[in-house]
Every structure is written in C-alpha cells, then in structure tokens.
C-alpha cells in the first residue's frame, strides 16, 4: 500500500513538473530568476518529502 502511494505521489509530481516546464518554457528566457527559484523550491519540497517519508517508515 505504502509503495503505491509513494509512486503515485512521485508520478504526480513529475506530471506537474512537465506541465510547469511546458507553460514556463516560453517565458523562462524572460524570467529566468523565477524559474530557477521554482526549481529550487521543488527540489527542497522533494527533499523534505523524502525525509518525511523516511521518518514515517521508521516508526
């Protein structure tokens, strides 16, 4: 059950990333700073998500 939830979450995250990339690609040249910030935020979120999942599994 847990692995299914995890793979679904990661899959959804990847889909969101692809959608964001498609929509932000045309304006990323104009607004590169925002895109970098968003990418950093997503990386931090995924790191925190994995850390939280690890703590949850240890219990």
N, C-alpha and C positions, 0 to 999 in steps of 0.2 A: 504494500500500500504506500509506504513512505517513498520508495524509489519512483513510483508512478507520479506522485505529487511533485517530486523534485524535477523529474524530466519534463513534466508539463510546465512547471514554472520557468525552467531554462528555455524551453521551446517558445513560450510566450514572450519571454524577454528578447530572444533572438528575433522573433517576428516584429516586435516593437522597434528594435534596432534597425531592421531592414526598412520598415516604414519610415522611421525618422530619417534614415540616410537618403531615401528616395525624395522625401519632401525637402530636406535641408541641402541636398547636393547643389541645386541651382544657386542658392544664396550663400553657401558656405564660403565662396570666394569673397563675397562682400563682407560677410560677418564671421570671419574665421575664429575670432575670440570666443564667441558664443558657442560655436560647435565644439571647440576644444574644452570649454567649461562643461558642456553637456556630456561629452565623452568621459571626462574626469569624474563627474558626478555618477555616471552609470557604472564606471569601474569601482568607485567607492561603494556604491549600493550592492553590487555583486559580491564584493569582498565581505561586506558586512553580512549579507545574506548567507554566504557560505560559512562564515564564522558562527552565526546564529544557529544554522542547521547542525553544525558540528557539536555545539554546546547542547542542543536539543537531543541529539542522538546519544550523547554521553550519559544523560540522565537515566 
